[in-house]
Amino acid sequence: MQTQEEQLYTTNRPHPKVWIASTAAILLLLSLPSILPPDGQTHSGQFLGRFHVGLIHLPIGLLFLVPVFDLAAKKRPALQQAASITLNIAAVTGFLSALLGIVLAHAGAFSADQVRTHLWTGIVLAVAAIVLTMLRTFLPQRALLSIPLALLTLWTAHTGGKIVYGDDWLTEFAPHLAPSRSYPAVDPEGVYAKQVQPILNANCVKCHGSTERKGNLRLDSYAHLLDGGSSGDIVSAGHPERSILLHRITLPPNDPKLMPKKGEPLTTAEIETLRAWITAGASPSATPTTQP
């Protein structure tokens, strides 16, 4: 004679084919990054990979909902079934989102350093959701695992947001965390305001501005230019040969690191304007008459 708990397990335990499919999905997620590594170059698959950004919101919301159902089920046991269904959908959509994310990291010209943390926390999250789906029947206190899973979801979403918006997106305008670094004033009639910033606005700010900060870099103001990005300082005053900014815009046309990635390369005149400005000290206030 089966107990009620044994009957529940017999009814709800995953089919062997589901175990096989889940194991295959986990192995695929763990092995695919070595097959499609993020190498900083553009590859085919960007169109497909970019659906990651849209699809990922579904499993994020569902994984936050699972512990809510698990906790509420203590008073309303019927919600336990809702929690299981929600987790199942989250596991499937999370698996698909992780696959698309791996493709995007490989095809979208992201470097390994840029996406490593988000890539692997996302894979771990997707694997954990699949494993929890398979083992829920065995767990008497399901909220003990669904709550940490929701916290991992929060961290993974945060690391993804940092790739798009930069490290200081949440704290940039917090009064108690305002940066103490001071910046020299920009002369509105100077070389920077009249010549340099317009070049940056036309060629760089689309990917390195207030709405998108690739490489955690903004180029929409002199202060942000001085702050640099993930690679450190990009301008070395008086030393154009050491300036990452100048290096990246003068690479060969077939180099995947040539900037800008979208649109036409900078003209010779634009490059020479930036070079002369950096050589003269990268001042925010130098006037055209002081330039060599």
Secondary structure by P-SEA (a helix, b strand, c coil): cccaaaaaaaaccccaaaaaaaaaaaaaaaccccccccccccccccccccccccaaaaaaaaaaaaaaaaaaccccccaaaaaaaaaaaaaaaaaaaaaaaaaaaacccccccccaaaaaaaaaaaaaaaaaaacccccccccccaaaaaaaaaaaaaaaaaaccccccccccccccccccccccccccccccccaaaaaaacccccccccccccccccccaaaaaaccccccccccccccccaaaaaaacccccccccccccccccaaaaaaaaaaaaacccccccccccc
